[in-house]
Amino acid sequence: MIPGDEKMAEILEQNKSWIVNLFHAYLEKGQAEGQFVTQQALKSIALMLYTLHSGLQVVAKVESDKDELGQMIEVPLSLLQDT
C-alpha cells in the first residue's frame, strides 16, 4: 500500500470490519449453542482471528508444511477452550 492512499486504506478498513464482524457473529452463535466456553471477550477473539487470518495468508505463501501451519493456529484457537 502506498502511504497516503486514502482510497485503499478505506477499502482495507471496510474489509477488516466485514471479516471481524463475521467472526464475531459466528463466535456469538457458537457460544450461544454451547459449542465452546471462554472467559475472553468475543470481540477481542474476533480481532485476534482477523489478525491470524491476515498473517496466515502471508505465511502460507512461503510455508508449504501444512503441519507447521496447523501448529501456528493451535494456541490462538485454544482460547475457545478456556473455562
C-alpha positions as protocol buffer text, in pm:
chain_id: "A"
residue {
  index: 1
  type: MET
  ca { x: 0 y: 0 z: 0 }
}
residue {
  index: 2
  type: ILE
  ca { x: 126 y: 342 z: -88 }
}
residue {
  index: 3
  type: PRO
  ca { x: 142 y: 582 z: 209 }
}
residue {
  index: 4
  type: GLY
  ca { x: -134 y: 839 z: 180 }
}
residue {
  index: 5
  type: ASP
  ca { x: -353 y: 621 z: -43 }
}
residue {
  index: 6
  type: GLU
  ca { x: -676 y: 703 z: 138 }
}
residue {
  index: 7
  type: LYS
  ca { x: -899 y: 509 z: -100 }
}
residue {
  index: 8
  type: MET
  ca { x: -701 y: 188 z: -45 }
}
residue {
  index: 9
  type: ALA
  ca { x: -692 y: 246 z: 331 }
}
residue {
  index: 10
  type: GLU
  ca { x: -1072 y: 285 z: 331 }
}
residue {
  index: 11
  type: ILE
  ca { x: -1118 y: -38 z: 133 }
}
residue {
  index: 12
  type: LEU
  ca { x: -888 y: -227 z: 368 }
}
residue {
  index: 13
  type: GLU
  ca { x: -1068 y: -92 z: 675 }
}
residue {
  index: 14
  type: GLN
  ca { x: -1406 y: -195 z: 531 }
}
residue {
  index: 15
  type: ASN
  ca { x: -1265 y: -541 z: 458 }
}
residue {
  index: 16
  type: LYS
  ca { x: -1132 y: -568 z: 814 }
}
residue {
  index: 17
  type: SER
  ca { x: -1466 y: -461 z: 962 }
}
residue {
  index: 18
  type: TRP
  ca { x: -1656 y: -711 z: 749 }
}
residue {
  index: 19
  type: ILE
  ca { x: -1428 y: -1003 z: 846 }
}
residue {
  index: 20
  type: VAL
  ca { x: -1418 y: -911 z: 1217 }
}
residue {
  index: 21
  type: ASN
  ca { x: -1798 y: -878 z: 1225 }
}
residue {
  index: 22
  type: LEU
  ca { x: -1832 y: -1215 z: 1050 }
}
residue {
  index: 23
  type: PHE
  ca { x: -1601 y: -1384 z: 1304 }
}
residue {
  index: 24
  type: HIS
  ca { x: -1786 y: -1213 z: 1589 }
}
residue {
  index: 25
  type: ALA
  ca { x: -2125 y: -1329 z: 1465 }
}
residue {
  index: 26
  type: TYR
  ca { x: -2005 y: -1689 z: 1435 }
}
residue {
  index: 27
  type: LEU
  ca { x: -1844 y: -1673 z: 1779 }
}
residue {
  index: 28
  type: GLU
  ca { x: -2169 y: -1544 z: 1933 }
}
residue {
  index: 29
  type: LYS
  ca { x: -2366 y: -1820 z: 1763 }
}
residue {
  index: 30
  type: GLY
  ca { x: -2120 y: -2089 z: 1870 }
}
residue {
  index: 31
  type: GLN
  ca { x: -2113 y: -1969 z: 2228 }
}
residue {
  index: 32
  type: ALA
  ca { x: -2494 y: -1947 z: 2242 }
}
residue {
  index: 33
  type: GLU
  ca { x: -2516 y: -2305 z: 2113 }
}
residue {
  index: 34
  type: GLY
  ca { x: -2268 y: -2425 z: 2374 }
}
residue {
  index: 35
  type: GLN
  ca { x: -2001 y: -2518 z: 2120 }
}
residue {
  index: 36
  type: PHE
  ca { x: -1731 y: -2356 z: 2334 }
}
residue {
  index: 37
  type: VAL
  ca { x: -1679 y: -2174 z: 2661 }
}
residue {
  index: 38
  type: THR
  ca { x: -1444 y: -1883 z: 2708 }
}
residue {
  index: 39
  type: GLN
  ca { x: -1382 y: -1607 z: 2957 }
}
residue {
  index: 40
  type: GLN
  ca { x: -1236 y: -1389 z: 2680 }
}
residue {
  index: 41
  type: ALA
  ca { x: -1436 y: -1110 z: 2515 }
}
residue {
  index: 42
  type: LEU
  ca { x: -1575 y: -1236 z: 2185 }
}
residue {
  index: 43
  type: LYS
  ca { x: -1490 y: -909 z: 2009 }
}
residue {
  index: 44
  type: SER
  ca { x: -1127 y: -950 z: 2117 }
}
residue {
  index: 45
  type: ILE
  ca { x: -1124 y: -1307 z: 1988 }
}
residue {
  index: 46
  type: ALA
  ca { x: -1275 y: -1188 z: 1658 }
}
residue {
  index: 47
  type: LEU
  ca { x: -999 y: -929 z: 1623 }
}
residue {
  index: 48
  type: MET
  ca { x: -735 y: -1190 z: 1705 }
}
residue {
  index: 49
  type: LEU
  ca { x: -882 y: -1427 z: 1445 }
}
residue {
  index: 50
  type: TYR
  ca { x: -870 y: -1147 z: 1186 }
}
residue {
  index: 51
  type: THR
  ca { x: -503 y: -1089 z: 1266 }
}
residue {
  index: 52
  type: LEU
  ca { x: -434 y: -1462 z: 1249 }
}
residue {
  index: 53
  type: HIS
  ca { x: -621 y: -1489 z: 918 }
}
residue {
  index: 54
  type: SER
  ca { x: -425 y: -1199 z: 768 }
}
residue {
  index: 55
  type: GLY
  ca { x: -92 y: -1333 z: 891 }
}
residue {
  index: 56
  type: LEU
  ca { x: -162 y: -1685 z: 768 }
}
residue {
  index: 57
  type: GLN
  ca { x: -239 y: -1553 z: 422 }
}
residue {
  index: 58
  type: VAL
  ca { x: 112 y: -1410 z: 409 }
}
residue {
  index: 59
  type: VAL
  ca { x: 290 y: -1701 z: 578 }
}
residue {
  index: 60
  type: ALA
  ca { x: 113 y: -1960 z: 361 }
}
residue {
  index: 61
  type: LYS
  ca { x: 279 y: -1808 z: 56 }
}
residue {
  index: 62
  type: VAL
  ca { x: 623 y: -1912 z: 184 }
}
residue {
  index: 63
  type: GLU
  ca { x: 542 y: -2203 z: 418 }
}
residue {
  index: 64
  type: SER
  ca { x: 435 y: -2526 z: 247 }
}
residue {
  index: 65
  type: ASP
  ca { x: 437 y: -2752 z: 555 }
}
residue {
  index: 66
  type: LYS
  ca { x: 69 y: -2796 z: 641 }
}
residue {
  index: 67
  type: ASP
  ca { x: 153 y: -2946 z: 980 }
}
residue {
  index: 68
  type: GLU
  ca { x: 352 y: -2637 z: 1072 }
}
residue {
  index: 69
  type: LEU
  ca { x: 71 y: -2410 z: 956 }
}
residue {
  index: 70
  type: GLY
  ca { x: -167 y: -2612 z: 1173 }
}
residue {
  index: 71
  type: GLN
  ca { x: 61 y: -2565 z: 1473 }
}
residue {
  index: 72
  type: MET
  ca { x: 50 y: -2188 z: 1418 }
}
residue {
  index: 73
  type: ILE
  ca { x: -323 y: -2181 z: 1486 }
}
residue {
  index: 74
  type: GLU
  ca { x: -343 y: -2423 z: 1779 }
}
residue {
  index: 75
  type: VAL
  ca { x: -264 y: -2173 z: 2054 }
}
residue {
  index: 76
  type: PRO
  ca { x: -496 y: -1895 z: 1933 }
}
residue {
  index: 77
  type: LEU
  ca { x: -781 y: -2143 z: 1890 }
}
residue {
  index: 78
  type: SER
  ca { x: -719 y: -2278 z: 2238 }
}
residue {
  index: 79
  type: LEU
  ca { x: -871 y: -1951 z: 2364 }
}
residue {
  index: 80
  type: LEU
  ca { x: -1205 y: -2104 z: 2278 }
}
residue {
  index: 81
  type: GLN
  ca { x: -1141 y: -2385 z: 2526 }
}
residue {
  index: 82
  type: ASP
  ca { x: -1077 y: -2151 z: 2820 }
}
residue {
  index: 83
  type: THR
  ca { x: -1302 y: -2219 z: 3117 }
}
